[in-house]
Amino acid sequence: MDFLDTIPEYIFETIGFVAGICGCLVIAIQVIKEYKTEVTSSLSYGYIVGWAVIFVFWCFYGIRFDAMALTVTNAIATVLQITLFLVVLKKARLKQVEQNG
């Protein structure tokens, strides 16, 4: 791993921010898709919540080890994942009301 040691830390931080933001964009696309479509989501609550827990862990990991790219991008990903959960939950409840009402 001598090669990795020659790369400056700021390069890793920059690439980490770019990669993290790209990951957040993927989640944002899913949030928008779920919001716009009328059909009930095929995403399970366990899947959505599981990813939220993972993002929270990596956010705290970033805080603990002072890795700004991990902290910021995983905080954004956590907010997006919670938003996704709320959209999926709202759609499921609306479907339930339609079926019962």
N, CA, C and O atoms as a GROMACS GRO file, in nm:
protein
  404
    1MET      N    1   0.081  -0.119   0.000
    1MET     CA    2   0.000   0.000   0.000
    1MET      C    3   0.085   0.126   0.000
    1MET      O    4   0.036   0.234   0.032
    2ASP      N    5   0.210   0.114  -0.035
    2ASP     CA    6   0.296   0.232  -0.040
    2ASP      C    7   0.242   0.336  -0.137
    2ASP      O    8   0.256   0.456  -0.114
    3PHE      N    9   0.180   0.289  -0.247
    3PHE     CA   10   0.126   0.381  -0.346
    3PHE      C   11   0.020   0.471  -0.284
    3PHE      O   12   0.018   0.592  -0.309
    4LEU      N   13  -0.069   0.415  -0.202
    4LEU     CA   14  -0.175   0.495  -0.139
    4LEU      C   15  -0.119   0.598  -0.042
    4LEU      O   16  -0.175   0.706  -0.026
    5ASP      N   17  -0.009   0.565   0.022
    5ASP     CA   18   0.054   0.658   0.116
    5ASP      C   19   0.112   0.782   0.046
    5ASP      O   20   0.133   0.885   0.109
    6THR      N   21   0.137   0.770  -0.082
    6THR     CA   22   0.194   0.884  -0.156
    6THR      C   23   0.087   0.984  -0.200
    6THR      O   24   0.120   1.095  -0.239
    7ILE      N   25  -0.039   0.945  -0.193
    7ILE     CA   26  -0.149   1.033  -0.234
    7ILE      C   27  -0.185   1.124  -0.117
    7ILE      O   28  -0.212   1.075  -0.007
    8PRO      N   29  -0.186   1.256  -0.138
    8PRO     CA   30  -0.219   1.349  -0.030
    8PRO      C   31  -0.361   1.328   0.024
    8PRO      O   32  -0.452   1.288  -0.049
    9GLU      N   33  -0.377   1.355   0.152
    9GLU     CA   34  -0.506   1.335   0.218
    9GLU      C   35  -0.617   1.418   0.154
    9GLU      O   36  -0.730   1.372   0.144
   10TYR      N   37  -0.586   1.540   0.111
   10TYR     CA   38  -0.690   1.625   0.053
   10TYR      C   39  -0.747   1.565  -0.076
   10TYR      O   40  -0.862   1.592  -0.112
   11ILE      N   41  -0.667   1.485  -0.146
   11ILE     CA   42  -0.716   1.417  -0.267
   11ILE      C   43  -0.824   1.316  -0.228
   11ILE      O   44  -0.929   1.308  -0.292
   12PHE      N   45  -0.797   1.238  -0.122
   12PHE     CA   46  -0.896   1.142  -0.075
   12PHE      C   47  -1.023   1.212  -0.028
   12PHE      O   48  -1.134   1.165  -0.055
   13GLU      N   49  -1.008   1.324   0.044
   13GLU     CA   50  -1.125   1.400   0.090
   13GLU      C   51  -1.207   1.450  -0.028
   13GLU      O   52  -1.330   1.442  -0.027
   14THR      N   53  -1.139   1.502  -0.129
   14THR     CA   54  -1.209   1.554  -0.247
   14THR      C   55  -1.283   1.442  -0.320
   14THR      O   56  -1.400   1.457  -0.353
   15ILE      N   57  -1.215   1.333  -0.343
   15ILE     CA   58  -1.278   1.218  -0.410
   15ILE      C   59  -1.391   1.163  -0.323
   15ILE      O   60  -1.495   1.121  -0.374
   16GLY      N   61  -1.371   1.162  -0.192
   16GLY     CA   62  -1.475   1.117  -0.100
   16GLY      C   63  -1.600   1.204  -0.108
   16GLY      O   64  -1.711   1.152  -0.106
   17PHE      N   65  -1.581   1.336  -0.116
   17PHE     CA   66  -1.697   1.425  -0.130
   17PHE      C   67  -1.771   1.398  -0.261
   17PHE      O   68  -1.893   1.388  -0.263
   18VAL      N   69  -1.696   1.385  -0.369
   18VAL     CA   70  -1.758   1.361  -0.500
   18VAL      C   71  -1.834   1.229  -0.499
   18VAL      O   72  -1.950   1.223  -0.542
   19ALA      N   73  -1.772   1.123  -0.450
   19ALA     CA   74  -1.837   0.992  -0.444
   19ALA      C   75  -1.959   0.997  -0.352
   19ALA      O   76  -2.064   0.940  -0.384
   20GLY      N   77  -1.946   1.063  -0.239
   20GLY     CA   78  -2.058   1.073  -0.145
   20GLY      C   79  -2.175   1.152  -0.202
   20GLY      O   80  -2.291   1.114  -0.183
   21ILE      N   81  -2.146   1.260  -0.270
   21ILE     CA   82  -2.252   1.340  -0.332
   21ILE      C   83  -2.320   1.260  -0.443
   21ILE      O   84  -2.441   1.268  -0.459
   22CYS      N   85  -2.243   1.183  -0.519
   22CYS     CA   86  -2.302   1.097  -0.622
   22CYS      C   87  -2.398   0.996  -0.559
   22CYS      O   88  -2.506   0.970  -0.612
   23GLY      N   89  -2.357   0.939  -0.447
   23GLY     CA   90  -2.446   0.848  -0.375
   23GLY      C   91  -2.573   0.917  -0.328
   23GLY      O   92  -2.681   0.860  -0.334
   24CYS      N   93  -2.559   1.039  -0.281
   24CYS     CA   94  -2.676   1.117  -0.237
   24CYS      C   95  -2.768   1.147  -0.354
   24CYS      O   96  -2.891   1.145  -0.339
   25LEU      N   97  -2.711   1.173  -0.471
   25LEU     CA   98  -2.793   1.198  -0.589
   25LEU      C   99  -2.876   1.075  -0.626
   25LEU      O  100  -2.992   1.088  -0.667
   26VAL      N  101  -2.818   0.959  -0.610
   26VAL     CA  102  -2.891   0.835  -0.638
   26VAL      C  103  -3.011   0.822  -0.544
   26VAL      O  104  -3.120   0.784  -0.586
   27ILE      N  105  -2.991   0.852  -0.416
   27ILE     CA  106  -3.101   0.847  -0.320
   27ILE      C  107  -3.205   0.952  -0.355
   27ILE      O  108  -3.325   0.925  -0.349
   28ALA      N  109  -3.161   1.072  -0.391
   28ALA     CA  110  -3.254   1.180  -0.427
   28ALA      C  111  -3.338   1.141  -0.547
   28ALA      O  112  -3.458   1.170  -0.551
   29ILE      N  113  -3.278   1.074  -0.645
   29ILE     CA  114  -3.354   1.027  -0.761
   29ILE      C  115  -3.463   0.930  -0.717
   29ILE      O  116  -3.575   0.936  -0.767
   30GLN      N  117  -3.430   0.842  -0.624
   30GLN     CA  118  -3.530   0.746  -0.574
   30GLN      C  119  -3.641   0.817  -0.499
   30GLN      O  120  -3.758   0.781  -0.512
   31VAL      N  121  -3.606   0.918  -0.419
   31VAL     CA  122  -3.708   0.995  -0.346
   31VAL      C  123  -3.804   1.060  -0.446
   31VAL      O  124  -3.926   1.054  -0.428
   32ILE      N  125  -3.750   1.122  -0.550
   32ILE     CA  126  -3.833   1.189  -0.650
   32ILE      C  127  -3.922   1.088  -0.721
   32ILE      O  128  -4.041   1.113  -0.741
   33LYS      N  129  -3.866   0.974  -0.760
   33LYS     CA  130  -3.943   0.868  -0.827
   33LYS      C  131  -4.058   0.821  -0.739
   33LYS      O  132  -4.171   0.807  -0.785
   34GLU      N  133  -4.028   0.796  -0.612
   34GLU     CA  134  -4.132   0.749  -0.520
   34GLU      C  135  -4.240   0.855  -0.501
   34GLU      O  136  -4.358   0.822  -0.492
   35TYR      N  137  -4.200   0.978  -0.494
   35TYR     CA  138  -4.295   1.087  -0.473
   35TYR      C  139  -4.387   1.104  -0.593
   35TYR      O  140  -4.507   1.129  -0.577
   36LYS      N  141  -4.332   1.091  -0.713
   36LYS     CA  142  -4.410   1.116  -0.834
   36LYS      C  143  -4.500   1.001  -0.876
   36LYS      O  144  -4.603   1.023  -0.939
   37THR      N  145  -4.463   0.878  -0.843
   37THR     CA  146  -4.544   0.765  -0.887
   37THR      C  147  -4.659   0.739  -0.791
   37THR      O  148  -4.649   0.762  -0.670
   38GLU      N  149  -4.767   0.691  -0.847
   38GLU     CA  150  -4.888   0.665  -0.768
   38GLU      C  151  -4.889   0.526  -0.704
   38GLU      O  152  -4.954   0.505  -0.602
   39VAL      N  153  -4.816   0.434  -0.763
   39VAL     CA  154  -4.821   0.296  -0.715
   39VAL      C  155  -4.749   0.282  -0.581
   39VAL      O  156  -4.658   0.358  -0.550
   40THR      N  157  -4.792   0.185  -0.506
   40THR     CA  158  -4.728   0.156  -0.378
   40THR      C  159  -4.583   0.113  -0.403
   40THR      O  160  -4.554   0.042  -0.499
   41SER      N  161  -4.496   0.156  -0.318
   41SER     CA  162  -4.354   0.126  -0.334
   41SER      C  163  -4.325  -0.022  -0.314
   41SER      O  164  -4.393  -0.090  -0.237
   42SER      N  165  -4.225  -0.070  -0.384
   42SER     CA  166  -4.181  -0.208  -0.363
   42SER      C  167  -4.064  -0.214  -0.264
   42SER      O  168  -4.015  -0.322  -0.233
   43LEU      N  169  -4.021  -0.097  -0.214
   43LEU     CA  170  -3.913  -0.094  -0.115
   43LEU      C  171  -3.967  -0.134   0.022
   43LEU      O  172  -4.072  -0.085   0.065
   44SER      N  173  -3.895  -0.221   0.089
   44SER     CA  174  -3.939  -0.263   0.222
   44SER      C  175  -3.892  -0.161   0.326
   44SER      O  176  -3.792  -0.091   0.306
   45TYR      N  177  -3.966  -0.154   0.436
   45TYR     CA  178  -3.926  -0.065   0.545
   45TYR      C  179  -3.789  -0.104   0.600
   45TYR      O  180  -3.708  -0.018   0.634
   46GLY      N  181  -3.765  -0.234   0.609
   46GLY     CA  182  -3.636  -0.283   0.659
   46GLY      C  183  -3.520  -0.235   0.573
   46GLY      O  184  -3.415  -0.198   0.625
   47TYR      N  185  -3.539  -0.237   0.442
   47TYR     CA  186  -3.435  -0.191   0.349
   47TYR      C  187  -3.408  -0.043   0.370
   47TYR      O  188  -3.293   0.000   0.378
   48ILE      N  189  -3.515   0.035   0.377
   48ILE     CA  190  -3.500   0.180   0.390
   48ILE      C  191  -3.438   0.217   0.524
   48ILE      O  192  -3.344   0.296   0.530
   49VAL      N  193  -3.490   0.159   0.631
   49VAL     CA  194  -3.439   0.189   0.765
   49VAL      C  195  -3.297   0.135   0.782
   49VAL      O  196  -3.213   0.200   0.846
   50GLY      N  197  -3.271   0.018   0.726
   50GLY     CA  198  -3.137  -0.039   0.734
   50GLY      C  199  -3.032   0.053   0.675
   50GLY      O  200  -2.926   0.073   0.734
   51TRP      N  201  -3.062   0.110   0.558
   51TRP     CA  202  -2.968   0.203   0.497
   51TRP      C  203  -2.955   0.331   0.580
   51TRP      O  204  -2.846   0.386   0.590
   52ALA      N  205  -3.063   0.377   0.639
   52ALA     CA  206  -3.056   0.496   0.724
   52ALA      C  207  -2.962   0.471   0.842
   52ALA      O  208  -2.881   0.558   0.877
   53VAL      N  209  -2.973   0.354   0.903
   53VAL     CA  210  -2.884   0.319   1.016
   53VAL      C  211  -2.739   0.316   0.970
   53VAL      O  212  -2.650   0.364   1.040
   54ILE      N  213  -2.715   0.260   0.853
   54ILE     CA  214  -2.579   0.254   0.799
   54ILE      C  215  -2.524   0.395   0.776
   54ILE      O  216  -2.409   0.423   0.810
   55PHE      N  217  -2.607   0.484   0.718
   55PHE     CA  218  -2.562   0.621   0.694
   55PHE      C  219  -2.533   0.694   0.824
   55PHE      O  220  -2.437   0.771   0.833
   56VAL      N  221  -2.615   0.671   0.926
   56VAL     CA  222  -2.592   0.734   1.056
   56VAL      C  223  -2.458   0.686   1.114
   56VAL      O  224  -2.380   0.765   1.166
   57PHE      N  225  -2.434   0.555   1.104
   57PHE     CA  226  -2.307   0.503   1.156
   57PHE      C  227  -2.189   0.570   1.088
   57PHE      O  228  -2.096   0.615   1.155
   58TRP      N  229  -2.191   0.577   0.954
   58TRP     CA  230  -2.078   0.636   0.881
   58TRP      C  231  -2.066   0.785   0.908
   58TRP      O  232  -1.956   0.840   0.903
   59CYS      N  233  -2.176   0.850   0.936
   59CYS     CA  234  -2.171   0.991   0.974
   59CYS      C  235  -2.096   1.006   1.107
   59CYS      O  236  -2.007   1.090   1.120
   60PHE      N  237  -2.133   0.923   1.205
   60PHE     CA  238  -2.063   0.928   1.334
   60PHE      C  239  -1.916   0.885   1.321
   60PHE      O  240  -1.829   0.938   1.389
   61TYR      N  241  -1.891   0.789   1.234
   61TYR     CA  242  -1.753   0.747   1.208
   61TYR      C  243  -1.673   0.865   1.154
   61TYR      O  244  -1.559   0.889   1.196
   62GLY      N  245  -1.732   0.939   1.062
   62GLY     CA  246  -1.666   1.057   1.007
   62GLY      C  247  -1.640   1.162   1.113
   62GLY      O  248  -1.534   1.226   1.114
   63ILE      N  249  -1.737   1.181   1.204
   63ILE     CA  250  -1.717   1.276   1.314
   63ILE      C  251  -1.604   1.229   1.403
   63ILE      O  252  -1.516   1.307   1.440
   64ARG      N  253  -1.606   1.101   1.439
   64ARG     CA  254  -1.505   1.046   1.530
   64ARG      C  255  -1.364   1.059   1.476
   64ARG      O  256  -1.271   1.090   1.550
   65PHE      N  257  -1.348   1.035   1.344
   65PHE     CA  258  -1.215   1.036   1.286
   65PHE      C  259  -1.188   1.162   1.203
   65PHE      O  260  -1.095   1.167   1.122
   66ASP      N  261  -1.272   1.262   1.224
   66ASP     CA  262  -1.254   1.393   1.161
   66ASP      C  263  -1.240   1.382   1.009
   66ASP      O  264  -1.153   1.444   0.948
   67ALA      N  265  -1.328   1.300   0.950
   67ALA     CA  266  -1.330   1.282   0.805
   67ALA      C  267  -1.452   1.359   0.752
   67ALA      O  268  -1.564   1.307   0.750
   68MET      N  269  -1.428   1.481   0.708
   68MET     CA  270  -1.536   1.570   0.668
   68MET      C  271  -1.621   1.511   0.556
   68MET      O  272  -1.743   1.524   0.558
   69ALA      N  273  -1.559   1.446   0.457
   69ALA     CA  274  -1.634   1.389   0.346
   69ALA      C  275  -1.734   1.284   0.396
   69ALA      O  276  -1.849   1.282   0.352
   70LEU      N  277  -1.691   1.199   0.487
   70LEU     CA  278  -1.782   1.098   0.543
   70LEU      C  279  -1.893   1.162   0.625
   70LEU      O  280  -2.010   1.123   0.615
   71THR      N  281  -1.858   1.259   0.705
   71THR     CA  282  -1.956   1.323   0.791
   71THR      C  283  -2.065   1.393   0.711
   71THR      O  284  -2.184   1.369   0.732
   72VAL      N  285  -2.024   1.479   0.620
   72VAL     CA  286  -2.121   1.562   0.547
   72VAL      C  287  -2.207   1.477   0.453
   72VAL      O  288  -2.330   1.488   0.454
   73THR      N  289  -2.144   1.393   0.373
   73THR     CA  290  -2.222   1.319   0.275
   73THR      C  291  -2.314   1.216   0.341
   73THR      O  292  -2.424   1.192   0.291
   74ASN      N  293  -2.271   1.157   0.450
   74ASN     CA  294  -2.359   1.061   0.518
   74ASN      C  295  -2.468   1.130   0.597
   74ASN      O  296  -2.575   1.073   0.617
   75ALA      N  297  -2.444   1.252   0.642
   75ALA     CA  298  -2.553   1.330   0.705
   75ALA      C  299  -2.660   1.363   0.600
   75ALA      O  300  -2.779   1.351   0.626
   76ILE      N  301  -2.616   1.404   0.481
   76ILE     CA  302  -2.710   1.431   0.372
   76ILE      C  303  -2.784   1.304   0.334
   76ILE      O  304  -2.906   1.305   0.316
   77ALA      N  305  -2.711   1.193   0.322
   77ALA     CA  306  -2.773   1.066   0.286
   77ALA      C  307  -2.875   1.022   0.391
   77ALA      O  308  -2.979   0.965   0.356
   78THR      N  309  -2.848   1.047   0.518
   78THR     CA  310  -2.942   1.013   0.624
   78THR      C  311  -3.071   1.092   0.609
   78THR      O  312  -3.180   1.035   0.618
   79VAL      N  313  -3.060   1.221   0.584
   79VAL     CA  314  -3.179   1.305   0.565
   79VAL      C  315  -3.259   1.257   0.444
   79VAL      O  316  -3.382   1.247   0.450
   80LEU      N  317  -3.190   1.227   0.336
   80LEU     CA  318  -3.258   1.178   0.216
   80LEU      C  319  -3.326   1.043   0.241
   80LEU      O  320  -3.438   1.020   0.195
   81GLN      N  321  -3.259   0.957   0.314
   81GLN     CA  322  -3.316   0.824   0.342
   81GLN      C  323  -3.438   0.836   0.433
   81GLN      O  324  -3.536   0.762   0.415
   82ILE      N  325  -3.434   0.925   0.529
   82ILE     CA  326  -3.551   0.948   0.614
   82ILE      C  327  -3.665   1.005   0.531
   82ILE      O  328  -3.781   0.968   0.550
   83THR      N  329  -3.633   1.095   0.438
   83THR     CA  330  -3.734   1.150   0.348
   83THR      C  331  -3.795   1.038   0.264
   83THR      O  332  -3.917   1.033   0.246
   84LEU      N  333  -3.711   0.950   0.212
   84LEU     CA  334  -3.760   0.836   0.135
   84LEU      C  335  -3.854   0.751   0.219
   84LEU      O  336  -3.960   0.709   0.171
   85PHE      N  337  -3.817   0.725   0.342
   85PHE     CA  338  -3.902   0.647   0.432
   85PHE      C  339  -4.038   0.714   0.450
   85PHE      O  340  -4.141   0.647   0.444
   86LEU      N  341  -4.038   0.843   0.472
   86LEU     CA  342  -4.164   0.915   0.493
   86LEU      C  343  -4.252   0.913   0.369
   86LEU      O  344  -4.374   0.900   0.380
   87VAL      N  345  -4.193   0.926   0.252
   87VAL     CA  346  -4.270   0.920   0.127
   87VAL      C  347  -4.331   0.781   0.109
   87VAL      O  348  -4.449   0.769   0.076
   88VAL      N  349  -4.252   0.677   0.129
   88VAL     CA  350  -4.301   0.540   0.114
   88VAL      C  351  -4.410   0.512   0.217
   88VAL      O  352  -4.511   0.449   0.185
   89LEU      N  353  -4.390   0.557   0.340
   89LEU     CA  354  -4.490   0.538   0.445
   89LEU      C  355  -4.620   0.609   0.412
   89LEU      O  356  -4.728   0.553   0.431
   90LYS      N  357  -4.611   0.732   0.363
   90LYS     CA  358  -4.730   0.809   0.326
   90LYS      C  359  -4.807   0.739   0.215
   90LYS      O  360  -4.930   0.732   0.221
   91LYS      N  361  -4.737   0.688   0.114
   91LYS     CA  362  -4.802   0.618   0.005
   91LYS      C  363  -4.872   0.492   0.055
   91LYS      O  364  -4.983   0.461   0.010
   92ALA      N  365  -4.810   0.420   0.145
   92ALA     CA  366  -4.869   0.298   0.199
   92ALA      C  367  -4.995   0.331   0.279
   92ALA      O  368  -5.094   0.260   0.271
   93ARG      N  369  -4.990   0.438   0.355
   93ARG     CA  370  -5.107   0.477   0.436
   93ARG      C  371  -5.221   0.525   0.347
   93ARG      O  372  -5.337   0.495   0.375
   94LEU      N  373  -5.190   0.600   0.242
   94LEU     CA  374  -5.293   0.644   0.147
   94LEU      C  375  -5.360   0.524   0.081
   94LEU      O  376  -5.482   0.522   0.065
   95LYS      N  377  -5.281   0.426   0.043
   95LYS     CA  378  -5.336   0.303  -0.017
   95LYS      C  379  -5.426   0.232   0.083
   95LYS      O  380  -5.533   0.183   0.046
   96GLN      N  381  -5.385   0.227   0.208
   96GLN     CA  382  -5.464   0.161   0.311
   96GLN      C  383  -5.598   0.234   0.332
   96GLN      O  384  -5.701   0.170   0.348
   97VAL      N  385  -5.595   0.366   0.332
   97VAL     CA  386  -5.717   0.446   0.347
   97VAL      C  387  -5.810   0.421   0.229
   97VAL      O  388  -5.931   0.407   0.247
   98GLU      N  389  -5.754   0.416   0.107
   98GLU     CA  390  -5.835   0.390  -0.011
   98GLU      C  391  -5.902   0.253  -0.004
   98GLU      O  392  -6.018   0.239  -0.042
   99GLN      N  393  -5.830   0.155   0.045
   99GLN     CA  394  -5.885   0.020   0.054
   99GLN      C  395  -5.993   0.009   0.162
   99GLN      O  396  -6.089  -0.067   0.147
  100ASN      N  397  -5.978   0.085   0.270
  100ASN     CA  398  -6.071   0.077   0.382
  100ASN      C  399  -6.187   0.176   0.368
  100ASN      O  400  -6.291   0.159   0.431
  101GLY      N  401  -6.169   0.279   0.285
  101GLY     CA  402  -6.267   0.386   0.281
  101GLY      C  403  -6.352   0.383   0.164
  101GLY      O  404  -6.440   0.468   0.150
   0.00000   0.00000   0.00000
